[in-house]
């Protein structure tokens, strides 16, 4: 009986540790060994978004982009995902230029974007989704795009 209780307690502790995330941070792992972390914080009435794309696999990963845009951010009020408040591709302009990025095993790269205060309401809580705008990954013309999510209170 004590062994069963100890096992249940251990599972509970492990489950609680896996659920813990500080506000604004999320991470997702992909089959290719890529992972993406997101963090967002309020800055001068706007939101500073920082996303890290890393290679947790054993092989280099080659990414190809069709524009200078590297991440797509979609922001919405908490609990209202159908009502987009901000989408980077609708608010920003990007060059039509092919760009390549190779991530070696264990390597990370960071992308930053600031969402201006004009899209936000003080006292509101927001959720966001970030997706890497990769067009090709290791010669795969239809790759699953790395993504992550975040929350932030104003």
N, CA, C and O of each residue as an XYZ file, in Angstrom:
616
protein
N       0.818     -1.192      0.000
C       0.000      0.000      0.000
C       0.867      1.263      0.000
O       0.570      2.220     -0.716
N       1.945      1.266      0.809
C       2.832      2.422      0.858
C       3.496      2.654     -0.493
O       3.712      3.799     -0.890
N       3.823      1.573     -1.202
C       4.459      1.690     -2.515
C       3.507      2.356     -3.503
O       3.921      3.202     -4.295
N       2.227      1.973     -3.455
C       1.224      2.562     -4.347
C       1.068      4.044     -4.052
O       1.040      4.854     -4.979
N       0.967      4.416     -2.783
C       0.832      5.824     -2.412
C       2.066      6.622     -2.823
O       1.944      7.743     -3.317
N       3.240      6.055     -2.626
C       4.467      6.743     -3.033
C       4.487      6.935     -4.542
O       4.890      7.994     -5.024
N       4.060      5.931     -5.290
C       4.023      6.028     -6.756
C       3.040      7.104     -7.208
O       3.355      7.895     -8.097
N       1.849      7.141     -6.603
C       0.845      8.160     -6.933
C       1.385      9.554     -6.603
O       1.212     10.487     -7.387
N       2.028      9.695     -5.463
C       2.598     10.991     -5.070
C       3.680     11.420     -6.062
O       3.762     12.593     -6.426
N       4.511     10.469     -6.499
C       5.557     10.780     -7.469
C       4.947     11.239     -8.786
O       5.419     12.214     -9.373
N       3.910     10.560     -9.262
C       3.239     10.973    -10.502
C       2.636     12.362    -10.361
O       2.694     13.160    -11.296
N       2.061     12.658     -9.208
C       1.478     13.973     -8.974
C       2.549     15.055     -9.040
O       2.342     16.081     -9.686
N       3.679     14.849     -8.390
C       4.775     15.826     -8.384
C       5.297     16.039     -9.802
O       5.520     17.177    -10.216
N       5.491     14.961    -10.543
C       5.980     15.080    -11.924
C       4.980     15.850    -12.768
O       5.365     16.716    -13.554
N       3.700     15.541    -12.613
C       2.666     16.243    -13.376
C       2.635     17.722    -13.066
O       2.488     18.543    -13.972
N       2.770     18.075    -11.797
C       2.775     19.487    -11.415
C       3.981     20.217    -11.991
O       3.858     21.361    -12.431
N       5.132     19.579    -11.995
C       6.332     20.206    -12.540
C       6.192     20.447    -14.027
O       6.669     21.464    -14.531
N       5.548     19.536    -14.744
C       5.392     19.696    -16.187
C       4.407     20.799    -16.519
O       4.503     21.400    -17.589
N       3.454     21.086    -15.628
C       2.457     22.110    -15.887
C       2.965     23.514    -15.588
O       2.405     24.490    -16.087
N       4.034     23.634    -14.769
C       4.521     24.945    -14.374
C       5.181     25.666    -15.542
O       6.108     25.149    -16.167
N       4.687     26.869    -15.826
C       5.305     27.755    -16.800
C       5.097     29.167    -16.292
O       4.013     29.507    -15.818
N       6.108     29.976    -16.385
C       5.920     31.353    -15.971
C       5.096     32.061    -17.031
O       5.049     31.635    -18.185
N       4.443     33.151    -16.626
C       3.595     33.877    -17.555
C       4.378     34.256    -18.796
O       5.512     34.731    -18.721
N       3.755     34.039    -19.920
C       4.372     34.456    -21.168
C       5.314     33.453    -21.770
O       5.927     33.754    -22.794
N       5.471     32.271    -21.196
C       6.398     31.310    -21.770
C       5.672     30.058    -22.208
O       4.814     29.539    -21.494
N       6.025     29.573    -23.397
C       5.488     28.322    -23.894
C       6.534     27.676    -24.778
O       7.356     28.365    -25.381
N       6.505     26.359    -24.855
C       7.468     25.659    -25.691
C       6.799     24.457    -26.329
O       6.012     23.758    -25.692
N       7.118     24.226    -27.587
C       6.637     23.048    -28.291
C       7.806     22.404    -29.002
O       8.652     23.095    -29.571
N       7.859     21.057    -28.972
C       8.912     20.297    -29.655
C       8.322     19.660    -30.903
O       7.179     19.203    -30.899
N       9.109     19.633    -31.969
C       8.674     19.038    -33.224
C       9.436     17.756    -33.499
O      10.455     17.473    -32.869
N       8.924     16.982    -34.454
C       9.557     15.727    -34.833
C      11.002     15.916    -35.280
O      11.850     15.081    -34.965
N      11.301     16.972    -35.993
C      12.629     17.207    -36.540
C      13.644     17.585    -35.471
O      14.815     17.807    -35.776
N      13.201     17.658    -34.221
C      14.096     18.044    -33.138
C      14.082     19.531    -32.883
O      14.759     20.006    -31.971
N      13.325     20.283    -33.669
C      13.230     21.720    -33.439
C      12.282     21.988    -32.282
O      11.317     21.254    -32.067
N      12.567     23.033    -31.554
C      11.655     23.484    -30.511
C      11.565     24.989    -30.581
O      12.463     25.659    -31.089
N      10.468     25.511    -30.063
C      10.267     26.952    -30.054
C       9.775     27.359    -28.685
O       8.878     26.729    -28.125
N      10.365     28.413    -28.147
C       9.962     28.985    -26.868
C       9.485     30.401    -27.133
O      10.012     31.095    -28.003
N       8.485     30.822    -26.377
C       7.963     32.181    -26.534
C       7.889     32.856    -25.182
O       7.569     32.224    -24.175
N       8.184     34.137    -25.166
C       8.079     34.939    -23.963
C       7.580     36.311    -24.375
O       8.014     36.857    -25.389
N       6.676     36.864    -23.597
C       6.135     38.191    -23.898
C       6.021     38.981    -22.609
O       5.707     38.431    -21.553
N       6.279     40.277    -22.706
C       6.166     41.134    -21.535
C       5.727     42.527    -21.968
O       5.969     42.951    -23.098
N       5.074     43.227    -21.043
C       4.639     44.581    -21.316
C       5.844     45.519    -21.281
O       6.683     45.437    -20.384
N       5.917     46.410    -22.269
C       6.969     47.429    -22.303
C       6.386     48.726    -22.826
O       5.949     48.791    -23.975
N       6.374     49.753    -22.001
C       5.888     51.083    -22.401
C       4.524     51.028    -23.073
O       4.298     51.708    -24.074
N       3.623     50.233    -22.540
C       2.272     50.141    -23.084
C       2.130     49.165    -24.229
O       1.010     48.833    -24.619
N       3.241     48.696    -24.778
C       3.206     47.701    -25.850
C       3.591     46.339    -25.303
O       3.711     46.155    -24.092
N       3.781     45.395    -26.196
C       4.192     44.049    -25.806
C       5.460     43.698    -26.562
O       5.502     43.777    -27.790
N       6.488     43.312    -25.830
C       7.735     42.828    -26.425
C       7.655     41.307    -26.479
O       7.500     40.651    -25.449
N       7.760     40.751    -27.680
C       7.692     39.303    -27.865
C       9.076     38.808    -28.262
O       9.700     39.337    -29.182
N       9.540     37.796    -27.561
C      10.820     37.167    -27.882
C      10.568     35.680    -28.091
O       9.997     35.011    -27.229
N      10.992     35.177    -29.224
C      10.827     33.751    -29.498
C      12.185     33.155    -29.842
O      12.991     33.761    -30.549
N      12.415     31.968    -29.330
C      13.667     31.269    -29.552
C      13.376     29.974    -30.286
O      12.556     29.166    -29.850
N      14.058     29.790    -31.401
C      13.955     28.569    -32.181
C      15.252     27.806    -31.991
O      16.334     28.351    -32.211
N      15.150     26.552    -31.585
C      16.350     25.773    -31.317
C      16.282     24.392    -31.940
O      15.207     23.872    -32.239
N      17.449     23.819    -32.127
C      17.567     22.471    -32.667
C      17.978     21.541    -31.530
O      19.130     21.551    -31.094
N      17.028     20.738    -31.053
C      17.302     19.780    -30.004
C      17.636     18.401    -30.548
O      17.781     17.443    -29.788
N      17.758     18.302    -31.873
C      18.054     17.014    -32.504
C      19.537     16.748    -32.632
O      20.371     17.495    -32.122
N      19.847     15.655    -33.331
C      21.238     15.234    -33.513
C      21.819     15.648    -34.864
O      23.017     15.485    -35.096
N      20.985     16.181    -35.754
C      21.414     16.552    -37.102
C      21.149     18.035    -37.349
O      20.230     18.600    -36.756
N      21.940     18.676    -38.213
C      21.637     20.059    -38.598
C      20.285     20.122    -39.317
O      19.891     19.173    -39.994
N      19.584     21.241    -39.164
C      18.311     21.454    -39.840
C      18.450     22.698    -40.700
O      18.847     23.757    -40.214
N      18.115     22.565    -41.996
C      18.187     23.687    -42.928
C      16.788     24.250    -43.140
O      15.857     23.525    -43.492
N      16.657     25.566    -42.917
C      15.381     26.257    -43.072
C      15.496     27.261    -44.215
O      16.512     27.942    -44.354
N      14.455     27.346    -45.025
C      14.419     28.330    -46.112
C      13.160     29.173    -45.951
O      12.064     28.659    -45.726
N      13.354     30.486    -46.075
C      12.269     31.450    -45.956
C      12.085     32.149    -47.301
O      13.066     32.425    -47.992
N      10.830     32.442    -47.680
C      10.561     33.119    -48.954
C      10.534     34.635    -48.830
O      10.514     35.340    -49.840
N      10.534     35.146    -47.593
C      10.544     36.590    -47.360
C      11.481     36.892    -46.202
O      12.074     35.985    -45.617
N      11.610     38.177    -45.877
C      12.434     38.560    -44.730
C      11.710     38.319    -43.405
O      12.323     38.430    -42.344
N      10.419     37.991    -43.448
C       9.670     37.666    -42.237
C      10.128     36.309    -41.716
O      10.245     35.351    -42.480
N      10.389     36.233    -40.405
C      10.823     34.981    -39.796
C       9.777     34.392    -38.859
O       9.700     33.174    -38.693
N       8.963     35.266    -38.240
C       7.894     34.790    -37.361
C       6.595     35.506    -37.691
O       6.595     36.651    -38.141
N       5.499     34.819    -37.462
C       4.156     35.383    -37.588
C       3.561     35.381    -36.193
O       3.470     34.331    -35.557
N       3.155     36.545    -35.714
C       2.546     36.658    -34.398
C       1.072     36.993    -34.585
O       0.713     37.898    -35.338
N       0.238     36.252    -33.892
C      -1.194     36.549    -33.863
C      -1.572     36.750    -32.406
O      -1.359     35.868    -31.574
N      -2.136     37.917    -32.099
C      -2.498     38.292    -30.737
C      -4.007     38.439    -30.649
O      -4.639     38.995    -31.548
N      -4.581     37.939    -29.561
C      -6.016     38.078    -29.342
C      -6.283     38.202    -27.846
O      -5.463     37.796    -27.022
N      -7.457     38.776    -27.501
C      -7.801     38.890    -26.089
C      -7.981     37.492    -25.525
O      -8.463     36.586    -26.205
N      -7.584     37.333    -24.267
C      -7.645     36.026    -23.626
C      -9.051     35.435    -23.730
O     -10.037     36.088    -23.387
N      -9.128     34.197    -24.207
C     -10.396     33.497    -24.341
C     -11.181     33.832    -25.593
O     -12.278     33.307    -25.786
N     -10.646     34.700    -26.459
C     -11.349     35.092    -27.685
C     -10.452     34.892    -28.905
O     -10.127     35.861    -29.592
N     -10.043     33.648    -29.188
C      -9.104     33.403    -30.292
C      -9.648     33.767    -31.667
O      -8.875     33.950    -32.607
N     -10.970     33.874    -31.798
C     -11.550     34.226    -33.096
C     -11.456     35.723    -33.404
O     -11.707     36.137    -34.535
N     -11.096     36.535    -32.409
C     -11.020     37.987    -32.578
C      -9.560     38.447    -32.527
O      -9.054     38.816    -31.467
N      -8.906     38.421    -33.659
C      -7.495     38.815    -33.734
C      -7.347     40.312    -33.506
O      -8.014     41.122    -34.150
N      -6.467     40.666    -32.582
C      -6.178     42.068    -32.264
C      -4.997     42.561    -33.106
O      -4.965     43.714    -33.537
N      -4.035     41.673    -33.329
C      -2.817     42.032    -34.060
C      -2.305     40.793    -34.778
O      -2.270     39.700    -34.212
N      -1.908     40.978    -36.036
C      -1.251     39.922    -36.816
C      -0.087     40.594    -37.544
O      -0.284     41.530    -38.318
N       1.118     40.109    -37.289
C       2.302     40.783    -37.810
C       2.309     40.894    -39.338
O       2.753     41.913    -39.866
N       1.842     39.904    -40.043
C       1.872     39.963    -41.513
C       0.896     40.992    -42.068
O       1.049     41.417    -43.213
N      -0.106     41.407    -41.290
C      -1.036     42.433    -41.742
C      -0.590     43.839    -41.367
O      -1.067     44.821    -41.936
N       0.322     43.932    -40.411
C       0.745     45.235    -39.915
C       2.162     45.621    -40.333
O       2.544     46.787    -40.236
N       2.928     44.661    -40.790
C       4.328     44.903    -41.148
C       4.520     44.662    -42.642
O       3.716     43.993    -43.290
N       5.598     45.221    -43.166
C       5.967     44.961    -44.560
C       7.284     44.192    -44.568
O       8.195     44.485    -43.794
N       7.369     43.209    -45.452
C       8.551     42.349    -45.526
C       9.077     42.314    -46.954
O       8.310     42.412    -47.913
N      10.387     42.173    -47.084
C      11.013     42.060    -48.403
C      10.767     40.673    -48.980
O      10.754     39.679    -48.254
N      10.573     40.618    -50.293
C      10.421     39.340    -50.985
C      11.822     38.858    -51.351
O      12.311     39.107    -52.453
N      12.450     38.172    -50.419
C      13.820     37.722    -50.598
C      13.971     36.352    -49.946
O      13.480     36.127    -48.840
N      14.640     35.453    -50.623
C      14.858     34.122    -50.072
C      15.991     34.181    -49.059
O      17.041     34.772    -49.315
N      15.767     33.566    -47.915
C      16.782     33.527    -46.876
C      16.909     32.121    -46.329
O      15.912     31.415    -46.182
N      18.125     31.714    -46.027
C      18.392     30.383    -45.484
C      18.960     30.509    -44.080
O      19.675     31.458    -43.760
N      18.624     29.527    -43.250
C      19.134     29.467    -41.891
C      19.396     27.999    -41.570
O      18.504     27.161    -41.703
N      20.607     27.693    -41.151
C      20.943     26.334    -40.726
C      21.168     26.340    -39.223
O      21.981     27.108    -38.708
N      20.442     25.481    -38.529
C      20.613     25.336    -37.088
C      21.338     24.026    -36.821
O      20.834     22.944    -37.123
N      22.517     24.146    -36.254
C      23.299     22.964    -35.881
C      22.687     22.356    -34.613
O      21.952     23.044    -33.906
N      22.970     21.094    -34.312
C      22.466     20.492    -33.074
C      22.856     21.338    -31.856
O      24.020     21.703    -31.690
N      21.874     21.642    -31.013
C      22.116     22.439    -29.818
C      22.109     23.945    -30.050
O      22.192     24.714    -29.093
N      22.014     24.374    -31.294
C      22.045     25.809    -31.614
C      20.648     26.414    -31.509
O      19.643     25.753    -31.772
N      20.611     27.693    -31.116
C      19.362     28.444    -31.019
C      19.510     29.781    -31.730
O      20.614     30.306    -31.872
N      18.390     30.318    -32.169
C      18.350     31.671    -32.705
C      17.116     32.355    -32.131
O      16.107     31.702    -31.864
N      17.195     33.667    -31.943
C      16.115     34.415    -31.313
C      15.538     35.434    -32.278
O      16.267     36.098    -33.015
N      14.206     35.549    -32.263
C      13.487     36.530    -33.066
C      12.699     37.418    -32.108
O      12.076     36.925    -31.168
N      12.727     38.726    -32.348
C      12.023     39.680    -31.496
C      11.076     40.528    -32.324
O      11.336     40.829    -33.489
N       9.973     40.904    -31.697
C       9.036     41.825    -32.340
C       8.289     42.568    -31.254
O       7.967     41.999    -30.212
N       8.012     43.837    -31.497
C       7.244     44.619    -30.536
C       5.872     44.915    -31.115
O       5.741     45.366    -32.252
N       4.856     44.652    -30.311
C       3.488     44.969    -30.702
C       3.179     46.337    -30.103
O       3.202     46.494    -28.882
N       2.890     47.338    -30.951
C       2.670     48.700    -30.462
C       1.437     48.817    -29.573
O       0.491     48.038    -29.687
N       1.470     49.811    -28.685
C       0.387     50.031    -27.720
C      -0.939     50.365    -28.394
O      -1.992     50.154    -27.793
N      -0.922     50.877    -29.620
C      -2.170     51.273    -30.281
C      -3.109     50.092    -30.529
O      -4.292     50.302    -30.799
N      -2.615     48.864    -30.445
C      -3.441     47.673    -30.638
C      -3.965     47.106    -29.325
O      -4.724     46.136    -29.326
N      -3.568     47.702    -28.205
C      -3.809     47.102    -26.897
C      -4.678     47.985    -26.016
O      -4.749     49.201    -26.199
N      -5.341     47.343    -25.049
C      -6.157     48.044    -24.070
C      -5.579     47.776    -22.692
O      -5.382     46.627    -22.299
N      -5.312     48.848    -21.966
C      -4.751     48.695    -20.621
C      -5.722     47.911    -19.752
O      -6.935     48.111    -19.824
N      -5.181     47.017    -18.931
C      -5.998     46.198    -18.044
C      -6.494     44.904    -18.676
O      -7.144     44.099    -18.010
N      -6.195     44.699    -19.943
C      -6.627     43.482    -20.638
C      -5.565     42.400    -20.546
O      -4.388     42.675    -20.311
N      -6.004     41.170    -20.735
C      -5.098     40.029    -20.820
C      -5.138     39.512    -22.247
O      -6.199     39.431    -22.866
N      -3.972     39.167    -22.754
C      -3.868     38.722    -24.143
C      -3.192     37.361    -24.234
O      -2.376     36.993    -23.390
N      -3.549     36.635    -25.265
C      -2.892     35.398    -25.632
C      -2.321     35.594    -27.025
O      -2.856     36.358    -27.829
N      -1.250     34.908    -27.294
C      -0.640     35.030    -28.609
C      -0.102     33.701    -29.101
O       0.219     32.802    -28.323
N      -0.014     33.610    -30.399
C       0.568     32.445    -31.053
C       1.679     32.929    -31.960
O       1.527     33.931    -32.658
N       2.782     32.230    -31.952
C       3.917     32.563    -32.806
C       4.204     31.345    -33.665
O       4.234     30.214    -33.181
N       4.415     31.598    -34.947
C       4.762     30.512    -35.855
C       5.937     30.960    -36.713
O       5.963     32.090    -37.202
N       6.902     30.075    -36.893
C       8.027     30.371    -37.780
C       7.507     30.293    -39.207
O       6.773     29.364    -39.545
N       7.871     31.242    -40.039
C       7.340     31.344    -41.404
C       8.176     30.569    -42.415
O       8.295     30.980    -43.570
N       8.743     29.473    -41.996
C       9.613     28.682    -42.865
C       8.813     28.120    -44.046
O       7.698     27.626    -43.878
N       9.406     28.205    -45.245
C       8.774     27.678    -46.456
C       9.249     26.265    -46.763
O       8.482     25.450    -47.276
N      10.515     25.969    -46.451
C      11.089     24.642    -46.663
C      11.962     24.285    -45.473
O      12.615     25.142    -44.877
N      11.956     22.988    -45.137
C      12.794     22.509    -44.057
C      13.453     21.210    -44.518
O      12.773     20.213    -44.760
N      14.783     21.230    -44.638
C      15.518     20.056    -45.118
C      14.909     19.517    -46.414
O      14.675     18.314    -46.535
N      14.653     20.394    -47.373
C      14.101     20.070    -48.689
C      12.639     19.625    -48.657
O      12.108     19.232    -49.696
N      11.977     19.672    -47.518
C      10.546     19.393    -47.436
C       9.823     20.682    -47.811
O       9.954     21.692    -47.119
N       9.061     20.651    -48.902
C       8.396     21.856    -49.411
C       7.118     22.215    -48.635
O       6.575     23.305    -48.817
N       6.641     21.319    -47.783
C       5.454     21.581    -46.960
C       5.726     21.186    -45.513
O       5.100     20.264    -44.991
N       6.653     21.878    -44.867
C       7.034     21.473    -43.506
C       5.985     21.858    -42.469
O       5.200     22.786    -42.669
N       5.988     21.133    -41.368
C       5.227     21.546    -40.201
C       6.007     22.710    -39.600
O       7.203     22.597    -39.332
N       5.323     23.818    -39.394
C       6.014     25.030    -38.931
C       6.097     25.059    -37.409
O       5.090     24.884    -36.723
N       7.308     25.281    -36.879
C       7.451     25.384    -35.415
C       6.586     26.512    -34.876
O       6.475     27.567    -35.502
N       5.973     26.295    -33.716
C       5.106     27.310    -33.134
C       5.176     27.260    -31.605
O       5.659     26.293    -31.017
N       4.689     28.310    -30.994
C       4.616     28.403    -29.537
C       3.539     29.422    -29.186
O       3.029     30.122    -30.061
N       3.201     29.500    -27.924
C       2.167     30.447    -27.491
C       2.632     31.180    -26.237
O       3.589     30.777    -25.574
N       1.920     32.279    -25.928
C       2.254     33.064    -24.752
C       1.000     33.765    -24.244
O      -0.002     33.852    -24.954
N       1.062     34.264    -23.015
C       0.028     35.122    -22.448
C       0.720     36.319    -21.806
O       1.867     36.233    -21.368
N       0.003     37.427    -21.761
C       0.550     38.627    -21.128
C      -0.607     39.483    -20.620
O      -1.638     39.609    -21.280
N      -0.419     40.067    -19.438
C      -1.394     40.979    -18.854
C      -0.896     42.401    -18.994
O       0.289     42.674    -18.800
N      -1.778     43.286    -19.324
C      -1.408     44.704    -19.489
C      -1.728     45.479    -18.218
O      -1.492     46.685    -18.156
